[in-house]
Structures are given as structure tokens and as C-alpha cells.
Amino acid sequence: MVVEISCEEVWREISDYLEGVTSTELRGRMEEHFKGCKHCTAVLDGTRNVVQLVGDATAFELPAGFSNKLYQKLNHKLSKGRS
């Protein structure tokens, strides 16, 4: 039996999931969550696409401060979801 996982927990762990560094148990919980949650599946696909684009140095150069702004928005969204 797989213990359910919240969307917020999935979002916190999504980069580790993509890098393959989550525990087997957490990976299984996330995969079960993706089967039933279209929103988190979209977040997974979008994150995967961003990682591929950013990893390809020939694709484009990100503007200065982009990473900080992105992290601020993500942290704001996550903290808002915990309220």
C-alpha cells in the first residue's frame, strides 16, 4: 500500500525526483500521485522542460536575476499553500 502525498510535498521534491535522488518509497508515492493529479503532472512536465532548456547552453541565455525571481515566486506559492 502506497501512502498518499500532497501536491505541496510533490512540488518540494520534484527536482530531486527528476534527478533520481529520492528514496524508493518517496518515488513510488510521487508516481502514484502523478497518476491521479493532472496539475502535478503538468508541473513535472514543465519542470522537466525547463531543466532541459536551461541545460542546453545553446538554447538561450537567462536574464540576470532570473533564478532569484523564480525561487522567490516558488517559495511564495509554497508558503501560501501551507496557510
PDB file of N, CA, C and O in Angstrom:
ATOM      1  N   MET A   1       0.836  -1.187   0.000  1.00  0.00           N
ATOM      2  CA  MET A   1       0.000   0.000   0.000  1.00  0.00           C
ATOM      3  C   MET A   1       0.879   1.249   0.000  1.00  0.00           C
ATOM      4  O   MET A   1       1.834   1.356   0.770  1.00  0.00           O
ATOM      5  N   VAL A   2       0.535   2.191  -0.882  1.00  0.00           N
ATOM      6  CA  VAL A   2       1.293   3.429  -1.000  1.00  0.00           C
ATOM      7  C   VAL A   2       0.567   4.529  -0.231  1.00  0.00           C
ATOM      8  O   VAL A   2      -0.631   4.744  -0.417  1.00  0.00           O
ATOM      9  N   VAL A   3       1.306   5.223   0.634  1.00  0.00           N
ATOM     10  CA  VAL A   3       0.745   6.325   1.417  1.00  0.00           C
ATOM     11  C   VAL A   3       0.644   7.547   0.508  1.00  0.00           C
ATOM     12  O   VAL A   3       1.587   7.880  -0.210  1.00  0.00           O
ATOM     13  N   GLU A   4      -0.516   8.212   0.549  1.00  0.00           N
ATOM     14  CA  GLU A   4      -0.731   9.385  -0.294  1.00  0.00           C
ATOM     15  C   GLU A   4       0.233  10.508   0.056  1.00  0.00           C
ATOM     16  O   GLU A   4       0.744  10.592   1.172  1.00  0.00           O
ATOM     17  N   ILE A   5       0.467  11.366  -0.929  1.00  0.00           N
ATOM     18  CA  ILE A   5       1.361  12.504  -0.785  1.00  0.00           C
ATOM     19  C   ILE A   5       0.622  13.746  -1.278  1.00  0.00           C
ATOM     20  O   ILE A   5      -0.157  13.665  -2.228  1.00  0.00           O
ATOM     21  N   SER A   6       0.860  14.890  -0.644  1.00  0.00           N
ATOM     22  CA  SER A   6       0.179  16.129  -1.034  1.00  0.00           C
ATOM     23  C   SER A   6       0.880  16.776  -2.230  1.00  0.00           C
ATOM     24  O   SER A   6       2.044  16.498  -2.519  1.00  0.00           O
ATOM     25  N   CYS A   7       0.141  17.637  -2.908  1.00  0.00           N
ATOM     26  CA  CYS A   7       0.724  18.380  -4.024  1.00  0.00           C
ATOM     27  C   CYS A   7       1.920  19.208  -3.557  1.00  0.00           C
ATOM     28  O   CYS A   7       2.941  19.267  -4.242  1.00  0.00           O
ATOM     29  N   GLU A   8       1.795  19.845  -2.399  1.00  0.00           N
ATOM     30  CA  GLU A   8       2.883  20.678  -1.886  1.00  0.00           C
ATOM     31  C   GLU A   8       4.148  19.862  -1.662  1.00  0.00           C
ATOM     32  O   GLU A   8       5.248  20.327  -1.961  1.00  0.00           O
ATOM     33  N   GLU A   9       3.999  18.655  -1.141  1.00  0.00           N
ATOM     34  CA  GLU A   9       5.170  17.809  -0.926  1.00  0.00           C
ATOM     35  C   GLU A   9       5.777  17.392  -2.260  1.00  0.00           C
ATOM     36  O   GLU A   9       6.999  17.332  -2.398  1.00  0.00           O
ATOM     37  N   VAL A  10       4.928  17.105  -3.236  1.00  0.00           N
ATOM     38  CA  VAL A  10       5.424  16.766  -4.578  1.00  0.00           C
ATOM     39  C   VAL A  10       6.237  17.928  -5.130  1.00  0.00           C
ATOM     40  O   VAL A  10       7.325  17.719  -5.667  1.00  0.00           O
ATOM     41  N   TRP A  11       5.722  19.156  -5.007  1.00  0.00           N
ATOM     42  CA  TRP A  11       6.422  20.314  -5.545  1.00  0.00           C
ATOM     43  C   TRP A  11       7.770  20.515  -4.874  1.00  0.00           C
ATOM     44  O   TRP A  11       8.744  20.882  -5.531  1.00  0.00           O
ATOM     45  N   ARG A  12       7.833  20.276  -3.561  1.00  0.00           N
ATOM     46  CA  ARG A  12       9.111  20.433  -2.841  1.00  0.00           C
ATOM     47  C   ARG A  12      10.143  19.410  -3.300  1.00  0.00           C
ATOM     48  O   ARG A  12      11.343  19.686  -3.287  1.00  0.00           O
ATOM     49  N   GLU A  13       9.687  18.251  -3.699  1.00  0.00           N
ATOM     50  CA  GLU A  13      10.597  17.150  -4.019  1.00  0.00           C
ATOM     51  C   GLU A  13      10.814  16.940  -5.516  1.00  0.00           C
ATOM     52  O   GLU A  13      11.543  16.029  -5.908  1.00  0.00           O
ATOM     53  N   ILE A  14      10.195  17.764  -6.355  1.00  0.00           N
ATOM     54  CA  ILE A  14      10.181  17.475  -7.783  1.00  0.00           C
ATOM     55  C   ILE A  14      11.570  17.497  -8.418  1.00  0.00           C
ATOM     56  O   ILE A  14      11.845  16.684  -9.301  1.00  0.00           O
ATOM     57  N   SER A  15      12.445  18.396  -7.996  1.00  0.00           N
ATOM     58  CA  SER A  15      13.785  18.422  -8.597  1.00  0.00           C
ATOM     59  C   SER A  15      14.580  17.180  -8.201  1.00  0.00           C
ATOM     60  O   SER A  15      15.295  16.614  -9.028  1.00  0.00           O
ATOM     61  N   ASP A  16      14.462  16.752  -6.947  1.00  0.00           N
ATOM     62  CA  ASP A  16      15.134  15.516  -6.532  1.00  0.00           C
ATOM     63  C   ASP A  16      14.573  14.317  -7.286  1.00  0.00           C
ATOM     64  O   ASP A  16      15.316  13.403  -7.644  1.00  0.00           O
ATOM     65  N   TYR A  17      13.265  14.318  -7.528  1.00  0.00           N
ATOM     66  CA  TYR A  17      12.629  13.249  -8.304  1.00  0.00           C
ATOM     67  C   TYR A  17      13.224  13.192  -9.702  1.00  0.00           C
ATOM     68  O   TYR A  17      13.578  12.118 -10.187  1.00  0.00           O
ATOM     69  N   LEU A  18      13.334  14.356 -10.354  1.00  0.00           N
ATOM     70  CA  LEU A  18      13.884  14.394 -11.712  1.00  0.00           C
ATOM     71  C   LEU A  18      15.354  13.993 -11.748  1.00  0.00           C
ATOM     72  O   LEU A  18      15.819  13.417 -12.732  1.00  0.00           O
ATOM     73  N   GLU A  19      16.081  14.293 -10.685  1.00  0.00           N
ATOM     74  CA  GLU A  19      17.495  13.932 -10.618  1.00  0.00           C
ATOM     75  C   GLU A  19      17.696  12.482 -10.186  1.00  0.00           C
ATOM     76  O   GLU A  19      18.813  11.966 -10.233  1.00  0.00           O
ATOM     77  N   GLY A  20      16.610  11.821  -9.765  1.00  0.00           N
ATOM     78  CA  GLY A  20      16.699  10.417  -9.365  1.00  0.00           C
ATOM     79  C   GLY A  20      17.325  10.204  -8.009  1.00  0.00           C
ATOM     80  O   GLY A  20      17.905   9.149  -7.752  1.00  0.00           O
ATOM     81  N   VAL A  21      17.215  11.201  -7.124  1.00  0.00           N
ATOM     82  CA  VAL A  21      17.848  11.079  -5.805  1.00  0.00           C
ATOM     83  C   VAL A  21      16.833  10.941  -4.669  1.00  0.00           C
ATOM     84  O   VAL A  21      17.204  11.048  -3.500  1.00  0.00           O
ATOM     85  N   THR A  22      15.563  10.706  -4.994  1.00  0.00           N
ATOM     86  CA  THR A  22      14.577  10.460  -3.940  1.00  0.00           C
ATOM     87  C   THR A  22      14.664   9.007  -3.497  1.00  0.00           C
ATOM     88  O   THR A  22      15.163   8.155  -4.232  1.00  0.00           O
ATOM     89  N   SER A  23      14.185   8.736  -2.318  1.00  0.00           N
ATOM     90  CA  SER A  23      14.143   7.352  -1.842  1.00  0.00           C
ATOM     91  C   SER A  23      13.165   6.558  -2.709  1.00  0.00           C
ATOM     92  O   SER A  23      12.288   7.136  -3.352  1.00  0.00           O
ATOM     93  N   THR A  24      13.317   5.264  -2.723  1.00  0.00           N
ATOM     94  CA  THR A  24      12.415   4.395  -3.480  1.00  0.00           C
ATOM     95  C   THR A  24      10.981   4.585  -3.011  1.00  0.00           C
ATOM     96  O   THR A  24      10.059   4.625  -3.825  1.00  0.00           O
ATOM     97  N   GLU A  25      10.792   4.702  -1.701  1.00  0.00           N
ATOM     98  CA  GLU A  25       9.454   4.872  -1.129  1.00  0.00           C
ATOM     99  C   GLU A  25       8.828   6.184  -1.589  1.00  0.00           C
ATOM    100  O   GLU A  25       7.669   6.202  -2.005  1.00  0.00           O
ATOM    101  N   LEU A  26       9.587   7.289  -1.520  1.00  0.00           N
ATOM    102  CA  LEU A  26       9.067   8.590  -1.935  1.00  0.00           C
ATOM    103  C   LEU A  26       8.795   8.606  -3.433  1.00  0.00           C
ATOM    104  O   LEU A  26       7.777   9.139  -3.874  1.00  0.00           O
ATOM    105  N   ARG A  27       9.684   8.035  -4.202  1.00  0.00           N
ATOM    106  CA  ARG A  27       9.499   7.967  -5.656  1.00  0.00           C
ATOM    107  C   ARG A  27       8.184   7.248  -5.985  1.00  0.00           C
ATOM    108  O   ARG A  27       7.428   7.704  -6.843  1.00  0.00           O
ATOM    109  N   GLY A  28       7.912   6.140  -5.316  1.00  0.00           N
ATOM    110  CA  GLY A  28       6.676   5.399  -5.538  1.00  0.00           C
ATOM    111  C   GLY A  28       5.452   6.217  -5.187  1.00  0.00           C
ATOM    112  O   GLY A  28       4.456   6.197  -5.910  1.00  0.00           O
ATOM    113  N   ARG A  29       5.522   6.947  -4.066  1.00  0.00           N
ATOM    114  CA  ARG A  29       4.409   7.798  -3.657  1.00  0.00           C
ATOM    115  C   ARG A  29       4.156   8.898  -4.686  1.00  0.00           C
ATOM    116  O   ARG A  29       3.010   9.214  -5.007  1.00  0.00           O
ATOM    117  N   MET A  30       5.245   9.478  -5.199  1.00  0.00           N
ATOM    118  CA  MET A  30       5.106  10.544  -6.191  1.00  0.00           C
ATOM    119  C   MET A  30       4.535  10.001  -7.499  1.00  0.00           C
ATOM    120  O   MET A  30       3.682  10.636  -8.119  1.00  0.00           O
ATOM    121  N   GLU A  31       4.997   8.845  -7.910  1.00  0.00           N
ATOM    122  CA  GLU A  31       4.497   8.261  -9.154  1.00  0.00           C
ATOM    123  C   GLU A  31       3.009   7.936  -9.053  1.00  0.00           C
ATOM    124  O   GLU A  31       2.268   8.120 -10.018  1.00  0.00           O
ATOM    125  N   GLU A  32       2.573   7.457  -7.901  1.00  0.00           N
ATOM    126  CA  GLU A  32       1.143   7.208  -7.698  1.00  0.00           C
ATOM    127  C   GLU A  32       0.367   8.521  -7.739  1.00  0.00           C
ATOM    128  O   GLU A  32      -0.727   8.581  -8.300  1.00  0.00           O
ATOM    129  N   HIS A  33       0.931   9.571  -7.147  1.00  0.00           N
ATOM    130  CA  HIS A  33       0.288  10.881  -7.143  1.00  0.00           C
ATOM    131  C   HIS A  33       0.147  11.404  -8.574  1.00  0.00           C
ATOM    132  O   HIS A  33      -0.908  11.923  -8.940  1.00  0.00           O
ATOM    133  N   PHE A  34       1.200  11.270  -9.384  1.00  0.00           N
ATOM    134  CA  PHE A  34       1.152  11.751 -10.763  1.00  0.00           C
ATOM    135  C   PHE A  34       0.047  11.058 -11.562  1.00  0.00           C
ATOM    136  O   PHE A  34      -0.549  11.666 -12.452  1.00  0.00           O
ATOM    137  N   LYS A  35      -0.226   9.804 -11.253  1.00  0.00           N
ATOM    138  CA  LYS A  35      -1.276   9.062 -11.972  1.00  0.00           C
ATOM    139  C   LYS A  35      -2.650   9.697 -11.792  1.00  0.00           C
ATOM    140  O   LYS A  35      -3.489   9.611 -12.688  1.00  0.00           O
ATOM    141  N   GLY A  36      -2.890  10.329 -10.652  1.00  0.00           N
ATOM    142  CA  GLY A  36      -4.207  10.881 -10.368  1.00  0.00           C
ATOM    143  C   GLY A  36      -4.286  12.390 -10.323  1.00  0.00           C
ATOM    144  O   GLY A  36      -5.370  12.939 -10.131  1.00  0.00           O
ATOM    145  N   CYS A  37      -3.162  13.079 -10.495  1.00  0.00           N
ATOM    146  CA  CYS A  37      -3.152  14.540 -10.364  1.00  0.00           C
ATOM    147  C   CYS A  37      -2.604  15.184 -11.644  1.00  0.00           C
ATOM    148  O   CYS A  37      -1.396  15.206 -11.878  1.00  0.00           O
ATOM    149  N   LYS A  38      -3.516  15.701 -12.457  1.00  0.00           N
ATOM    150  CA  LYS A  38      -3.106  16.329 -13.721  1.00  0.00           C
ATOM    151  C   LYS A  38      -2.279  17.590 -13.477  1.00  0.00           C
ATOM    152  O   LYS A  38      -1.373  17.904 -14.249  1.00  0.00           O
ATOM    153  N   HIS A  39      -2.596  18.310 -12.403  1.00  0.00           N
ATOM    154  CA  HIS A  39      -1.860  19.540 -12.114  1.00  0.00           C
ATOM    155  C   HIS A  39      -0.385  19.231 -11.824  1.00  0.00           C
ATOM    156  O   HIS A  39       0.507  19.867 -12.385  1.00  0.00           O
ATOM    157  N   CYS A  40      -0.138  18.264 -10.957  1.00  0.00           N
ATOM    158  CA  CYS A  40       1.245  17.921 -10.618  1.00  0.00           C
ATOM    159  C   CYS A  40       1.978  17.294 -11.806  1.00  0.00           C
ATOM    160  O   CYS A  40       3.187  17.472 -11.961  1.00  0.00           O
ATOM    161  N   THR A  41       1.242  16.564 -12.636  1.00  0.00           N
ATOM    162  CA  THR A  41       1.853  16.001 -13.843  1.00  0.00           C
ATOM    163  C   THR A  41       2.283  17.133 -14.776  1.00  0.00           C
ATOM    164  O   THR A  41       3.337  17.051 -15.407  1.00  0.00           O
ATOM    165  N   ALA A  42       1.472  18.184 -14.863  1.00  0.00           N
ATOM    166  CA  ALA A  42       1.832  19.343 -15.675  1.00  0.00           C
ATOM    167  C   ALA A  42       3.052  20.054 -15.095  1.00  0.00           C
ATOM    168  O   ALA A  42       3.931  20.491 -15.838  1.00  0.00           O
ATOM    169  N   VAL A  43       3.105  20.171 -13.759  1.00  0.00           N
ATOM    170  CA  VAL A  43       4.267  20.779 -13.102  1.00  0.00           C
ATOM    171  C   VAL A  43       5.518  19.948 -13.385  1.00  0.00           C
ATOM    172  O   VAL A  43       6.580  20.501 -13.671  1.00  0.00           O
ATOM    173  N   LEU A  44       5.393  18.622 -13.305  1.00  0.00           N
ATOM    174  CA  LEU A  44       6.519  17.727 -13.599  1.00  0.00           C
ATOM    175  C   LEU A  44       7.001  17.928 -15.032  1.00  0.00           C
ATOM    176  O   LEU A  44       8.197  18.092 -15.269  1.00  0.00           O
ATOM    177  N   ASP A  45       6.079  17.914 -15.982  1.00  0.00           N
ATOM    178  CA  ASP A  45       6.448  18.085 -17.392  1.00  0.00           C
ATOM    179  C   ASP A  45       7.080  19.446 -17.640  1.00  0.00           C
ATOM    180  O   ASP A  45       8.077  19.554 -18.353  1.00  0.00           O
ATOM    181  N   GLY A  46       6.497  20.485 -17.048  1.00  0.00           N
ATOM    182  CA  GLY A  46       7.042  21.830 -17.211  1.00  0.00           C
ATOM    183  C   GLY A  46       8.431  21.965 -16.608  1.00  0.00           C
ATOM    184  O   GLY A  46       9.323  22.569 -17.205  1.00  0.00           O
ATOM    185  N   THR A  47       8.607  21.401 -15.428  1.00  0.00           N
ATOM    186  CA  THR A  47       9.924  21.455 -14.772  1.00  0.00           C
ATOM    187  C   THR A  47      10.954  20.700 -15.595  1.00  0.00           C
ATOM    188  O   THR A  47      12.081  21.161 -15.772  1.00  0.00           O
ATOM    189  N   ARG A  48      10.562  19.544 -16.093  1.00  0.00           N
ATOM    190  CA  ARG A  48      11.471  18.750 -16.937  1.00  0.00           C
ATOM    191  C   ARG A  48      11.874  19.553 -18.177  1.00  0.00           C
ATOM    192  O   ARG A  48      13.039  19.547 -18.572  1.00  0.00           O
ATOM    193  N   ASN A  49      10.907  20.244 -18.788  1.00  0.00           N
ATOM    194  CA  ASN A  49      11.208  21.057 -19.974  1.00  0.00           C
ATOM    195  C   ASN A  49      12.150  22.205 -19.652  1.00  0.00           C
ATOM    196  O   ASN A  49      13.073  22.489 -20.416  1.00  0.00           O
ATOM    197  N   VAL A  50      11.919  22.867 -18.519  1.00  0.00           N
ATOM    198  CA  VAL A  50      12.794  23.972 -18.118  1.00  0.00           C
ATOM    199  C   VAL A  50      14.211  23.465 -17.879  1.00  0.00           C
ATOM    200  O   VAL A  50      15.176  24.094 -18.313  1.00  0.00           O
ATOM    201  N   VAL A  51      14.342  22.340 -17.197  1.00  0.00           N
ATOM    202  CA  VAL A  51      15.668  21.769 -16.928  1.00  0.00           C
ATOM    203  C   VAL A  51      16.378  21.455 -18.238  1.00  0.00           C
ATOM    204  O   VAL A  51      17.573  21.719 -18.375  1.00  0.00           O
ATOM    205  N   GLN A  52      15.659  20.897 -19.196  1.00  0.00           N
ATOM    206  CA  GLN A  52      16.271  20.581 -20.486  1.00  0.00           C
ATOM    207  C   GLN A  52      16.693  21.838 -21.227  1.00  0.00           C
ATOM    208  O   GLN A  52      17.774  21.885 -21.813  1.00  0.00           O
ATOM    209  N   LEU A  53      15.831  22.870 -21.203  1.00  0.00           N
ATOM    210  CA  LEU A  53      16.177  24.123 -21.876  1.00  0.00           C
ATOM    211  C   LEU A  53      17.366  24.815 -21.235  1.00  0.00           C
ATOM    212  O   LEU A  53      18.279  25.268 -21.925  1.00  0.00           O
ATOM    213  N   VAL A  54      17.351  24.895 -19.908  1.00  0.00           N
ATOM    214  CA  VAL A  54      18.435  25.565 -19.199  1.00  0.00           C
ATOM    215  C   VAL A  54      19.730  24.776 -19.336  1.00  0.00           C
ATOM    216  O   VAL A  54      20.813  25.359 -19.401  1.00  0.00           O
ATOM    217  N   GLY A  55      19.622  23.463 -19.379  1.00  0.00           N
ATOM    218  CA  GLY A  55      20.808  22.619 -19.524  1.00  0.00           C
ATOM    219  C   GLY A  55      21.447  22.727 -20.893  1.00  0.00           C
ATOM    220  O   GLY A  55      22.615  22.377 -21.064  1.00  0.00           O
ATOM    221  N   ASP A  56      20.692  23.208 -21.872  1.00  0.00           N
ATOM    222  CA  ASP A  56      21.202  23.369 -23.222  1.00  0.00           C
ATOM    223  C   ASP A  56      21.696  24.805 -23.372  1.00  0.00           C
ATOM    224  O   ASP A  56      20.912  25.720 -23.626  1.00  0.00           O
ATOM    225  N   ALA A  57      22.988  24.988 -23.215  1.00  0.00           N
ATOM    226  CA  ALA A  57      23.573  26.334 -23.232  1.00  0.00           C
ATOM    227  C   ALA A  57      23.336  27.050 -24.553  1.00  0.00           C
ATOM    228  O   ALA A  57      23.420  28.277 -24.609  1.00  0.00           O
ATOM    229  N   THR A  58      23.045  26.313 -25.610  1.00  0.00           N
ATOM    230  CA  THR A  58      22.825  26.955 -26.906  1.00  0.00           C
ATOM    231  C   THR A  58      21.388  27.450 -27.070  1.00  0.00           C
ATOM    232  O   THR A  58      21.096  28.182 -28.016  1.00  0.00           O
ATOM    233  N   ALA A  59      20.490  27.064 -26.170  1.00  0.00           N
ATOM    234  CA  ALA A  59      19.082  27.423 -26.314  1.00  0.00           C
ATOM    235  C   ALA A  59      18.878  28.933 -26.155  1.00  0.00           C
ATOM    236  O   ALA A  59      18.377  29.586 -27.070  1.00  0.00           O
ATOM    237  N   PHE A  60      19.252  29.478 -25.029  1.00  0.00           N
ATOM    238  CA  PHE A  60      19.114  30.909 -24.775  1.00  0.00           C
ATOM    239  C   PHE A  60      19.794  31.250 -23.465  1.00  0.00           C
ATOM    240  O   PHE A  60      20.060  30.375 -22.641  1.00  0.00           O
ATOM    241  N   GLU A  61      20.069  32.521 -23.283  1.00  0.00           N
ATOM    242  CA  GLU A  61      20.681  32.985 -22.044  1.00  0.00           C
ATOM    243  C   GLU A  61      19.604  33.611 -21.167  1.00  0.00           C
ATOM    244  O   GLU A  61      18.823  34.446 -21.624  1.00  0.00           O
ATOM    245  N   LEU A  62      19.572  33.196 -19.903  1.00  0.00           N
ATOM    246  CA  LEU A  62      18.591  33.744 -18.966  1.00  0.00           C
ATOM    247  C   LEU A  62      19.028  35.124 -18.507  1.00  0.00           C
ATOM    248  O   LEU A  62      20.223  35.366 -18.339  1.00  0.00           O
ATOM    249  N   PRO A  63      18.083  36.035 -18.301  1.00  0.00           N
ATOM    250  CA  PRO A  63      18.438  37.374 -17.835  1.00  0.00           C
ATOM    251  C   PRO A  63      18.990  37.335 -16.408  1.00  0.00           C
ATOM    252  O   PRO A  63      18.691  36.429 -15.631  1.00  0.00           O
ATOM    253  N   ALA A  64      19.793  38.332 -16.091  1.00  0.00           N
ATOM    254  CA  ALA A  64      20.364  38.434 -14.744  1.00  0.00           C
ATOM    255  C   ALA A  64      19.244  38.489 -13.713  1.00  0.00           C
ATOM    256  O   ALA A  64      18.256  39.198 -13.901  1.00  0.00           O
ATOM    257  N   GLY A  65      19.400  37.741 -12.625  1.00  0.00           N
ATOM    258  CA  GLY A  65      18.427  37.746 -11.554  1.00  0.00           C
ATOM    259  C   GLY A  65      17.250  36.808 -11.763  1.00  0.00           C
ATOM    260  O   GLY A  65      16.382  36.713 -10.895  1.00  0.00           O
ATOM    261  N   PHE A  66      17.197  36.113 -12.890  1.00  0.00           N
ATOM    262  CA  PHE A  66      16.075  35.227 -13.188  1.00  0.00           C
ATOM    263  C   PHE A  66      15.912  34.153 -12.123  1.00  0.00           C
ATOM    264  O   PHE A  66      14.799  33.913 -11.656  1.00  0.00           O
ATOM    265  N   SER A  67      17.007  33.502 -11.730  1.00  0.00           N
ATOM    266  CA  SER A  67      16.928  32.425 -10.742  1.00  0.00           C
ATOM    267  C   SER A  67      16.356  32.921  -9.424  1.00  0.00           C
ATOM    268  O   SER A  67      15.498  32.263  -8.835  1.00  0.00           O
ATOM    269  N   ASN A  68      16.822  34.077  -8.952  1.00  0.00           N
ATOM    270  CA  ASN A  68      16.313  34.624  -7.688  1.00  0.00           C
ATOM    271  C   ASN A  68      14.823  34.915  -7.766  1.00  0.00           C
ATOM    272  O   ASN A  68      14.083  34.610  -6.831  1.00  0.00           O
ATOM    273  N   LYS A  69      14.377  35.498  -8.865  1.00  0.00           N
ATOM    274  CA  LYS A  69      12.952  35.808  -9.020  1.00  0.00           C
ATOM    275  C   LYS A  69      12.132  34.525  -9.062  1.00  0.00           C
ATOM    276  O   LYS A  69      11.055  34.455  -8.470  1.00  0.00           O
ATOM    277  N   LEU A  70      12.634  33.518  -9.755  1.00  0.00           N
ATOM    278  CA  LEU A  70      11.924  32.248  -9.847  1.00  0.00           C
ATOM    279  C   LEU A  70      11.795  31.604  -8.470  1.00  0.00           C
ATOM    280  O   LEU A  70      10.709  31.162  -8.095  1.00  0.00           O
ATOM    281  N   TYR A  71      12.883  31.546  -7.717  1.00  0.00           N
ATOM    282  CA  TYR A  71      12.840  30.962  -6.373  1.00  0.00           C
ATOM    283  C   TYR A  71      11.905  31.746  -5.452  1.00  0.00           C
ATOM    284  O   TYR A  71      11.181  31.147  -4.657  1.00  0.00           O
ATOM    285  N   GLN A  72      11.911  33.067  -5.548  1.00  0.00           N
ATOM    286  CA  GLN A  72      11.012  33.879  -4.726  1.00  0.00           C
ATOM    287  C   GLN A  72       9.552  33.551  -5.028  1.00  0.00           C
ATOM    288  O   GLN A  72       8.744  33.408  -4.111  1.00  0.00           O
ATOM    289  N   LYS A  73       9.213  33.433  -6.308  1.00  0.00           N
ATOM    290  CA  LYS A  73       7.838  33.118  -6.690  1.00  0.00           C
ATOM    291  C   LYS A  73       7.442  31.723  -6.231  1.00  0.00           C
ATOM    292  O   LYS A  73       6.333  31.521  -5.735  1.00  0.00           O
ATOM    293  N   LEU A  74       8.345  30.758  -6.394  1.00  0.00           N
ATOM    294  CA  LEU A  74       8.053  29.399  -5.945  1.00  0.00           C
ATOM    295  C   LEU A  74       7.870  29.341  -4.432  1.00  0.00           C
ATOM    296  O   LEU A  74       6.926  28.719  -3.947  1.00  0.00           O
ATOM    297  N   ASN A  75       8.759  29.979  -3.690  1.00  0.00           N
ATOM    298  CA  ASN A  75       8.656  29.995  -2.230  1.00  0.00           C
ATOM    299  C   ASN A  75       7.369  30.680  -1.778  1.00  0.00           C
ATOM    300  O   ASN A  75       6.724  30.228  -0.831  1.00  0.00           O
ATOM    301  N   HIS A  76       6.994  31.762  -2.446  1.00  0.00           N
ATOM    302  CA  HIS A  76       5.748  32.458  -2.103  1.00  0.00           C
ATOM    303  C   HIS A  76       4.561  31.538  -2.345  1.00  0.00           C
ATOM    304  O   HIS A  76       3.662  31.455  -1.508  1.00  0.00           O
ATOM    305  N   LYS A  77       4.546  30.856  -3.464  1.00  0.00           N
ATOM    306  CA  LYS A  77       3.443  29.956  -3.802  1.00  0.00           C
ATOM    307  C   LYS A  77       3.376  28.800  -2.784  1.00  0.00           C
ATOM    308  O   LYS A  77       2.292  28.431  -2.333  1.00  0.00           O
ATOM    309  N   LEU A  78       4.535  28.239  -2.429  1.00  0.00           N
ATOM    310  CA  LEU A  78       4.551  27.129  -1.461  1.00  0.00           C
ATOM    311  C   LEU A  78       4.109  27.586  -0.084  1.00  0.00           C
ATOM    312  O   LEU A  78       3.348  26.889   0.587  1.00  0.00           O
ATOM    313  N   SER A  79       4.583  28.758   0.348  1.00  0.00           N
ATOM    314  CA  SER A  79       4.194  29.227   1.683  1.00  0.00           C
ATOM    315  C   SER A  79       2.718  29.598   1.725  1.00  0.00           C
ATOM    316  O   SER A  79       2.069  29.439   2.759  1.00  0.00           O
ATOM    317  N   LYS A  80       2.190  30.083   0.627  1.00  0.00           N
ATOM    318  CA  LYS A  80       0.775  30.421   0.537  1.00  0.00           C
ATOM    319  C   LYS A  80      -0.083  29.161   0.629  1.00  0.00           C
ATOM    320  O   LYS A  80      -1.173  29.190   1.201  1.00  0.00           O
ATOM    321  N   GLY A  81       0.403  28.067   0.072  1.00  0.00           N
ATOM    322  CA  GLY A  81      -0.320  26.802   0.098  1.00  0.00           C
ATOM    323  C   GLY A  81      -0.351  26.157   1.469  1.00  0.00           C
ATOM    324  O   GLY A  81      -1.229  25.338   1.739  1.00  0.00           O
ATOM    325  N   ARG A  82       0.583  26.503   2.340  1.00  0.00           N
ATOM    326  CA  ARG A  82       0.647  25.916   3.693  1.00  0.00           C
ATOM    327  C   ARG A  82      -0.292  26.612   4.666  1.00  0.00           C
ATOM    328  O   ARG A  82      -0.576  26.077   5.737  1.00  0.00           O
ATOM    329  N   SER A  83      -0.775  27.789   4.312  1.00  0.00           N
ATOM    330  CA  SER A  83      -1.632  28.562   5.217  1.00  0.00           C
ATOM    331  C   SER A  83      -2.959  27.898   5.460  1.00  0.00           C
ATOM    332  O   SER A  83      -3.788  28.428   6.200  1.00  0.00           O
TER     333      SER A  83
END
